[in-house]
Amino acid sequence: MADQYFVRATGGPEAGPMGADNVRALVRSGELSGSDLIRKETSASWMTILSIPQLAADLPKLPAPPLDELGMHEVAPPPRAGSNAPLAGPADAEANKAMAIIGYIFPFLFFIPLVTDAKTSPFARFHANQQLVYFIFSYSAAFVSAILMIVLIGYCLFPLVALANLALMILGIVNAANNRMTPLPVIGGIRIINTN
């Protein structure tokens, strides 16, 4: 069976699943722009249309911006190198970056974006979900380690759990600080909060 995809226009709802031909038709017609998002049905990671060479080639060509009095025009900055993770819209990510970072430091605050103006932000909802999953994992793993201390296994397990929690926290902070919507390793694919 052919791969199926979901697409999401900036600020709009998720649409799909649909085949690759349908996605390409939406890109060619201009209904999807380079900053709109796409993901495979089997993946939780979103990517921009522009970051996929086959789709970027189908984007309608825009006329060059008008030249100023010196014959110059504005040029968009090159895309960031080093990650194929989707980037949130710059305004959305900047507005919610601090909240996302604090939520990894204090994961029990995961719900704050969901009860504020950020509840419609894809960036804030994505990181709120990651923080909730991290919160459940970290406290469950610590609880199990504490229980296993009765049979001495917990004394070996507890430091490993603490290191894993620290690593996940740092990865979450780095992703949020860089405006990335990258799932955490191992646990990041779990979706509890609807991120759409």
C-alpha positions in Angstrom: 0.0 0.0 0.0 1.3 3.5 -0.9 2.3 5.8 1.9 -0.4 8.2 3.2 0.3 11.7 4.4 -1.3 14.4 6.6 -0.9 18.1 5.8 -1.5 21.2 7.9 -1.6 24.7 6.4 -0.3 27.4 8.7 -2.9 28.1 11.4 -5.3 25.6 9.8 -6.5 22.1 10.8 -4.8 18.8 9.8 -6.1 17.2 6.6 -5.6 13.7 5.4 -4.7 11.0 5.1 -4.0 11.4 1.4 -1.7 10.0 -1.2 1.5 11.6 -2.6 -0.2 12.6 -5.8 -2.9 14.6 -3.9 -0.2 16.3 -1.8 1.7 17.3 -4.9 -1.4 18.6 -6.5 -2.1 20.8 -3.5 1.5 22.1 -3.6 1.3 22.8 -7.4 -2.0 24.7 -7.0 -0.6 26.9 -4.3 -3.0 25.6 -1.6 0.0 24.5 0.4 3.0 26.8 0.7 6.6 26.1 1.6 6.0 26.8 5.3 3.1 24.5 5.6 3.6 21.1 7.4 3.4 17.5 6.2 4.0 14.2 8.0 3.7 10.5 7.1 0.7 8.7 8.6 3.1 6.5 10.5 5.1 9.3 12.0 4.5 12.0 14.6 7.2 14.3 13.2 6.1 17.3 11.0 8.3 18.7 8.3 7.9 21.8 6.2 7.0 21.4 2.6 10.0 23.4 1.7 12.4 21.0 3.5 11.3 18.1 1.1 13.1 18.6 -2.2 10.5 16.7 -4.3 7.7 19.0 -3.0 9.8 22.1 -2.9 10.4 21.7 -6.7 6.6 21.7 -7.2 6.1 25.0 -5.3 4.8 27.8 -7.6 7.6 30.2 -8.6 7.1 33.6 -7.1 8.1 36.8 -9.0 11.3 38.4 -7.7 10.6 41.2 -5.2 11.0 44.7 -6.5 14.5 46.2 -6.5 15.3 49.3 -4.3 17.0 52.4 -5.6 20.4 50.6 -5.5 19.1 47.6 -7.5 19.0 45.3 -4.4 16.1 43.3 -3.0 15.6 41.4 0.2 16.7 37.8 0.2 15.3 35.2 2.6 17.9 33.7 5.0 19.0 30.2 4.2 17.4 27.4 6.1 19.1 26.2 9.2 21.4 23.2 8.7 21.8 20.3 11.0 18.3 19.0 11.5 15.4 17.8 9.4 13.0 18.4 12.3 10.2 20.8 11.4 10.4 24.3 12.7 7.4 26.0 14.2 6.4 29.3 12.7 8.9 31.9 14.0 6.3 34.1 15.7 4.6 31.1 17.3 7.8 29.6 18.5 9.2 32.9 19.9 5.9 33.6 21.7 5.9 30.2 23.4 9.6 29.4 23.7 9.9 30.4 27.4 6.8 28.4 28.4 8.2 25.3 26.6 11.6 25.5 28.2 10.1 26.0 31.7 7.8 23.0 31.1 10.8 20.7 30.7 12.5 22.0 33.9 9.2 21.6 35.8 7.2 19.1 33.8 4.2 19.2 36.2 3.5 22.6 34.6 2.8 20.9 31.2 -0.9 22.1 31.3 -0.1 25.8 31.5 -0.1 26.3 27.6 -3.4 24.5 27.4 -5.2 27.0 29.7 -3.6 30.2 28.3 -3.7 32.0 25.0 -1.1 29.4 23.8 -3.8 26.7 23.6 -4.1 27.2 19.8 -0.3 27.2 19.2 1.0 24.0 17.5 4.4 24.7 19.0 3.0 25.0 22.6 0.7 22.0 22.2 3.5 19.8 20.8 5.8 20.6 23.7 3.0 20.3 26.3 2.4 16.8 25.1 6.2 16.0 25.2 6.3 17.4 28.8 3.3 15.3 29.9 4.9 12.1 28.5 8.2 13.1 30.1 6.5 13.8 33.4 4.7 10.4 33.4 7.9 8.6 32.4 10.2 10.3 34.9 7.9 9.9 38.0 6.9 6.3 37.1 10.5 5.2 36.5 11.5 6.8 39.8 8.6 5.1 41.7 9.5 1.7 40.2 13.2 2.2 41.1 12.2 3.1 44.7 10.0 0.0 45.0 12.8 -2.2 43.6 15.2 -0.9 46.3 13.6 -3.5 48.5 15.3 -6.2 46.4 18.5 -4.1 45.9 18.0 -3.8 42.1 16.6 -0.3 42.6 20.0 0.9 44.0 21.5 0.2 40.5 18.4 1.3 38.6 17.8 4.6 40.3 21.0 6.4 39.0 20.3 5.2 35.5 16.7 6.5 35.7 18.1 9.8 37.0 20.6 10.1 34.1 17.9 9.2 31.5 15.6 11.9 33.0 18.4 14.5 32.9 19.2 13.6 29.3 15.5 13.9 28.2 15.1 17.2 30.0 18.2 18.7 28.3 17.0 17.4 24.8 13.6 18.9 25.4 15.1 22.3 26.4 17.4 22.3 23.4 14.6 21.5 21.0 12.3 24.2 22.5 15.1 26.8 22.5 15.8 26.1 18.8 12.1 26.3 17.8 12.1 22.6 16.9 9.2 20.2 17.2 11.4 17.1 17.5 10.0 14.2 19.6 12.0 13.0 22.6 13.8 9.7 22.0 11.9 6.5 23.0 9.0 8.2 24.6 8.4 11.1 22.3 6.2 9.3 19.9 3.4 8.9 22.5 0.6 11.3 21.9 -1.7 12.1 24.9 -2.6 15.7 24.1 -4.0 16.4 20.6 -1.2 18.6 19.1 -3.4 19.8 16.2 
